[in-house]
Amino acid sequence: MNVGDTLAPLEIPVTRTLIVAGAIASRDYQDVHHDASLAREKGSPDIFMNILTTNGLVGRYITDRLGPGAVLRKVAIRLGAPNHPGDTMVLTGTVVALDGDRAEIRVVGANGIGHHVTGTVTVILPAEVAA
Amino acid sequence: MTATADQAAGRGADADAEEAARFHALLKTFEGRPAATAGRGKDPVNQPMIRHWCEAMGDADPAYTGPDAIAPPTMLQAWTMGGLSGHGDRSSAYDELLALLDGAGCTSVVATDCEQEYLRPLRPGDTITYDAVIESVSPRKTTKLGTGHFVTTRMDVRADGELAGTHRFRILKYAPAAPREKKPAARRPRPVVNRDNQGFWDGVAARELLIQRCTACATLRFPWLPGCNACASLDWDTVEASGAGTVFSYVVMHHPPFPAFTAHEDPAAAGGPYAVALVELAEGVRMVSNITGVPYDKVRIGMPVQLEFLRVDEDLELPVFRGSEG
C-alpha cells in the first residue's frame, strides 16, 4: 500500500429499511430517522440516515476493503447532504498517510445531492496489506 | 430607502448582533461543564446488539462473531444511548443548555460531526460507563437548515472502568428555516353568487342545469336575470335543461395560459390552449362553457354536445359540455 492508493468504491443503496434498521440498531429513536411525516414537519423532505449509521458504514467500508485483521483506531466524520430513502451513497477512500502498519484514509460518501459524509479513518493494516 | 430608514435598519441589525453576542456569552458559560456524569450503559456489551448492528450495516467482518467476538468499534456511541426511555445520566448543565437553546427557538437538532478514537476493543460482558463534558458552543451560525449554535461534547467511554474510547460529538441546535412557500396551484375563478342567480347555482349543486322561464310570457332566458327582456315581468320559474346542445360558436384561448382551465382534461397539457364555446341548448337559450372530451382544435360549430358536471376542485362543480368528434 502506498500514499495516494485508492480503495475500490462501495455502493450503498439508501433504503428506508437501512435507515430505520441502522437507527434502531444504534438505539437512536429520534423521529426524523423513522417517521416521514414528523421529519417533514421539521423541514426535511423525508426521513434521513442518522450519524451513527453513517459512522458504522464508514467503518465497514474500511474493514471490508482492507480485509480481516484491519483494526479501526480512529473514525472522524462530518456530515453534509443527508441520506434520504431512494438515494445511493458511493463510498470512496484514498490513502493519505502511512506510518508502518498505520494508515490514514480519507473517505468520501457521495449521494445524489452531494457529499453525505467526509472523514478520515486511522486503521492498523493487516500484516499482508502492510507488507 | 430614505436615510432615516437606513439608519433605523442599521440600528436594528446592530441591536440584533448585540443580542446574539450577549446570548452567545451566556451559552459559553456552559463550556467545561459536564454533559454527563457517571453515565452507565443500559446494557453491557452483548452479542445480540452486535449482531443487530452488523445486520443493519451489512458488516460481515469475522472479528464481530464467534467466541472471541469484539464489538464493531464504531458502535462506541451506541452503548451509551438512552434509547426510548431516555438519558437518566445527563447532567443538569447539559439539560439547561439545551433548554436555553429551545427557549431561543432552536428546537431542532441535527448531528454534524463525530470523532471517535478506539483505545481497546469492547467485548461481550464489558460494562460501559462514561463521562462527558461540554467542550464548546459556537456563536450563532446560519446554515441551510436554519440558524442556531453548534454544541460540541467530548465523552470518555470506559469498559469495566478502563478507558476504551473517546467520542467527540457535534450537534447543531437550530431554528428551522421557514419552508420555502409553495405557490398554491392556480384555481379557477369563483362564481359570484347573488340573489339574482342563487337559484342557478343551487341547481348546479343538485346537478341540474336550470333555465329561467318568465311566468307571464313563457320566454326562456339565460343567463339568469331579475326580469324578462320580452315583457318586463319580474315573475319567473325554472325549466330543467335536457342537457342536449350544439356548439353555436367558439373561440380558442391561447394566451395568457391559465392552467386551471385545462388541467382537468390532461394535466400534462395544463397551460395550453383551450376552447371556449357558446353552446345552444335544445331549449333554445345559449350559454358559455367548456367543451370536454374533444381537443381544443377539433371543436367545430354545429358539433353536438351533451351536458355533464365537472368537479373542478373540492369547492367547485361546473356544468360543461362533452363533445363527440364527428
Interface residues (C-beta under 8 A of the other chain):
Chain A: I12 L18 A21 G22 I24 A25 S26 R27 D28 Y29 Q30 K42 G43 N50 I51 L52 T53 N55 G56 L57 V58 G59 R60 T63 D64 P68 V71 L72 R73 K74 V75 A76 I77 R78 L79
Chain B: M49 H52 W53 E55 A56 M57 G58 D59 A60 D61 P62 A63 P72 P73 T74 M75 Q77 A78 M81 G82 G83 L84 S108 V109 V110 A111 T112 D113 C114 E115 Q116 E117 Y118 L145 G146 P176 A177 P179
